[in-house]
Amino acid sequence: MLLQVLFKLLASGFHVLGLSLWPFSTSISALGLVYTFLSWINEVDSVAFYVLLSSIVLMVASLTLWWSDVIKEGLYLGCHTSVVVRGFRLGMFFFLLSEGSFFFSFFGAFFFFKIGTNSEGMPWPPEGIFVVDYAGIPLLNTVLLVSSGVTVTVGLKAAKHYNRISTLWGLKYSIFLGVIFSCLQLEEYKECYFTMMDGVYGSLFFMMTGFHGLHVCIGTIFLTIMLFRCYFGHFEKPFNYFGLEAAVWYWHFVDIIWILLYLLVYCWGSLEYFN
């Protein structure tokens, strides 16, 4: 099987994948997480905790083994040729585009209710909603996330010149700032005077900021994996650094979404409240 894959790779320049169990097991674990979420919403707690625990274990194991296979293919088998890496970049671009479409659907709903309620003479945010002060934790989080975008870019530039020490420090600072961001986001939720159940505003606020917070956590894990790979010398000559590049792209995407959230939801969405 291995010889066949290598022969096809040499003949075409593309990496022809063999059979793998990991996409299937990852899908099963994702299905379990969705089931747990729906059970939590509908207050069905009979087996939800056990499904959640088993799904998390299965997903972590599947992704770890899956990514280890990808790393082996790129480092030791030479499967990640320039043609393959070009396809990786294109795939990452469309993945981020789909993620952006997901967030912009919520932005569209926010615009609809913001502009619609104002045109009908109704206040937005609705009466009884004490919104989060945009000059407090959200502003600090904006500074932290933008700063982490700078440090991770410095790390990527260093990796392109095979400067391992600077790459490590850039990743360390970015991970640290990402963890601080997540902690402050949790503190903001604790101080909120409204919940997800408080009408459309509460639902949209927690959906948008919550899903963004989830992406920050995923991005932090992504950067942490790249940090360990850098420790093991995976981004030194003659290896490519696409894994780190993809992590940096993802982190910049998280930055851009947060800036839009801060300007449109925290600032523009609450101007009438503070005026």
C-alpha positions in Angstrom: 0.0 0.0 0.0 2.8 2.4 1.0 4.7 1.7 -2.2 1.6 2.3 -4.3 1.0 5.7 -2.7 4.6 6.7 -3.2 4.5 5.6 -6.9 1.4 7.6 -7.6 2.9 10.6 -5.8 6.0 10.5 -8.0 4.0 9.9 -11.1 1.5 12.8 -10.6 2.9 15.2 -8.0 -0.3 14.8 -6.0 -0.8 12.9 -2.8 -3.3 10.1 -3.3 -4.7 9.3 0.1 -5.3 5.7 1.3 -8.1 4.4 3.4 -8.3 6.0 6.9 -10.5 5.4 9.9 -10.0 8.8 11.4 -12.5 10.9 9.4 -15.3 8.4 10.3 -14.4 8.3 14.0 -14.1 12.1 14.1 -17.6 12.4 12.5 -19.1 10.0 15.1 -17.5 12.1 18.0 -18.9 15.3 16.4 -22.4 13.7 16.2 -22.1 12.8 19.9 -21.3 16.5 20.8 -24.3 17.7 18.8 -26.5 15.2 20.6 -25.1 16.4 24.0 -25.8 20.0 23.0 -29.4 19.2 21.9 -30.0 17.2 25.1 -28.8 20.2 27.2 -31.1 22.6 25.4 -34.1 20.2 25.9 -33.1 19.4 29.5 -32.6 15.7 28.8 -29.8 14.6 31.1 -30.1 10.8 31.3 -27.1 9.8 29.3 -25.9 13.2 28.0 -22.9 13.4 30.3 -21.6 10.0 29.4 -22.1 10.8 25.6 -20.2 14.1 26.1 -17.3 12.4 27.9 -17.0 9.6 25.4 -17.3 12.0 22.4 -14.5 14.2 23.7 -12.2 11.3 24.3 -13.0 9.9 20.9 -12.5 13.2 19.1 -9.2 14.0 20.9 -7.9 10.5 20.1 -9.0 10.6 16.5 -7.6 14.0 15.8 -4.3 13.2 17.5 -3.8 10.1 15.4 -5.1 11.7 12.2 -2.7 14.7 12.5 0.2 12.5 13.5 -0.4 10.6 10.2 -0.4 13.9 8.3 2.8 15.0 9.9 4.5 11.7 9.1 3.3 12.0 5.5 4.8 15.4 5.2 8.0 15.0 7.2 9.2 11.4 6.5 7.4 10.2 3.4 7.8 13.4 1.3 4.1 13.4 0.3 3.6 17.2 0.7 5.1 18.4 -2.5 4.7 22.0 -3.8 1.6 20.9 -5.7 0.1 19.4 -2.6 0.9 22.4 -0.4 -0.7 24.7 -3.0 -3.9 22.6 -2.7 -3.6 22.8 1.1 -3.5 26.6 0.9 -6.5 26.7 -1.4 -8.5 24.3 0.9 -7.6 26.5 3.9 -8.8 29.6 2.1 -12.2 28.0 1.3 -12.5 26.7 4.9 -12.0 30.2 6.3 -14.4 31.5 3.8 -17.1 29.1 5.0 -16.3 30.0 8.6 -16.7 33.7 7.7 -20.1 33.0 6.0 -21.2 31.3 9.3 -20.4 34.5 11.3 -21.8 36.9 8.7 -25.2 35.1 8.9 -25.3 36.2 12.6 -24.1 39.7 11.7 -26.9 39.9 9.2 -29.5 38.9 11.8 -28.0 41.6 14.2 -28.2 44.2 11.5 -31.8 43.2 10.7 -33.0 43.7 14.3 -30.8 46.7 14.9 -32.0 48.7 11.9 -35.6 47.3 11.9 -36.3 48.1 15.5 -34.9 51.6 15.1 -37.0 52.3 12.0 -40.1 51.3 14.0 -39.2 53.7 16.8 -38.3 50.8 19.2 -35.0 50.9 21.2 -32.1 48.7 20.5 -30.8 47.1 22.7 -34.3 46.4 24.0 -35.5 47.9 27.3 -34.3 46.0 30.3 -31.0 44.9 28.8 -28.0 46.3 30.5 -25.3 45.9 27.8 -21.6 45.3 28.3 -19.5 48.5 28.4 -17.4 48.5 25.2 -14.7 50.5 27.0 -14.1 47.8 29.6 -13.1 44.2 29.1 -14.1 44.2 25.3 -11.6 47.0 24.6 -8.8 45.2 26.6 -9.6 42.0 24.7 -9.3 43.8 21.4 -5.8 45.1 22.4 -4.8 41.5 23.5 -6.0 39.8 20.3 -4.5 42.4 17.9 -1.2 42.1 19.8 -1.3 38.3 19.5 -1.8 38.7 15.8 1.3 40.8 15.6 3.4 38.3 17.6 2.2 35.3 15.7 3.0 37.1 12.4 6.6 37.7 13.7 6.8 34.0 14.5 5.7 33.0 11.0 8.2 35.5 9.4 10.9 33.9 11.6 9.9 30.4 10.5 10.2 31.4 6.8 13.8 32.3 7.6 14.2 29.1 9.7 14.8 31.2 12.9 13.7 28.6 15.4 14.2 30.8 18.6 12.2 33.8 17.3 9.4 31.4 16.1 9.1 29.8 19.5 8.9 33.2 21.3 6.3 34.5 18.8 4.1 31.4 19.4 4.6 31.6 23.2 3.5 35.2 23.4 0.5 34.5 21.1 -0.7 31.5 23.1 -0.3 33.5 26.4 -2.4 36.4 25.0 -5.0 34.0 23.7 -5.4 32.3 27.1 -5.7 35.7 28.8 -8.4 36.7 26.2 -10.4 33.5 27.0 -10.2 34.1 30.7 -11.4 37.7 30.4 -14.2 36.6 28.1 -15.4 34.2 30.8 -15.2 37.0 33.4 -17.3 39.2 31.1 -20.0 36.5 30.9 -20.0 36.3 34.7 -20.6 40.1 35.0 -23.4 40.2 32.3 -26.8 41.4 33.5 -28.6 39.4 30.8 -28.5 35.9 29.6 -29.0 34.0 26.3 -32.7 33.6 27.2 -33.3 37.4 27.3 -34.8 37.9 23.9 -33.2 38.3 20.5 -30.4 40.5 21.7 -29.2 38.1 24.4 -29.4 35.1 21.9 -27.4 36.9 19.2 -24.8 38.4 21.7 -24.0 35.0 23.3 -24.1 33.1 20.0 -21.7 35.4 18.2 -19.3 36.0 21.1 -19.6 32.4 22.3 -18.8 30.9 18.9 -15.9 33.4 18.5 -14.6 32.3 22.0 -14.8 28.7 20.8 -12.7 29.6 17.8 -10.2 31.4 20.0 -9.8 28.2 22.1 -9.4 26.1 18.9 -6.9 28.5 17.6 -5.0 28.5 20.9 -4.8 24.7 20.7 -3.7 24.9 17.0 -0.9 27.3 18.0 0.1 25.1 20.9 0.5 22.1 18.6 2.6 24.3 16.3 4.8 25.2 19.3 5.5 21.6 20.1 6.2 20.9 16.4 8.7 23.8 16.4 10.4 22.4 19.5 10.8 19.1 17.6 12.3 20.9 14.6 9.5 20.3 12.1 9.9 23.8 10.6 13.6 23.6 9.8 15.2 22.9 6.4 14.2 21.1 4.2 10.7 20.8 5.6 7.8 23.2 4.7 6.0 25.3 7.3 2.5 25.1 5.9 1.1 23.8 9.3 2.3 26.9 11.0 1.1 29.1 8.1 -2.4 27.6 8.4 -2.5 28.2 12.1 -1.5 31.9 11.6 -4.2 32.3 8.9 -6.8 30.9 11.3 -5.6 33.2 14.1 -5.8 36.2 11.8 -9.3 35.2 10.9 -10.2 35.1 14.6 -8.7 38.6 14.9 -10.8 40.0 12.1 -14.0 38.5 13.4 -13.4 39.9 16.8 -12.7 43.4 15.5 -16.0 43.3 13.6 -17.7 42.0 16.8 -16.2 44.8 18.8 -17.1 47.6 16.4 -20.5 46.4 15.3 -21.9 44.6 18.4 -20.2 46.2 21.4 -19.9 49.7 20.0 -22.4 50.4 17.3 -25.0 48.0 18.7 -25.0 49.8 22.1 -24.6 53.5 21.1 -28.3 54.4 22.0 -27.8 52.7 25.4 -24.8 54.8 26.4 -26.3 58.0 24.9 
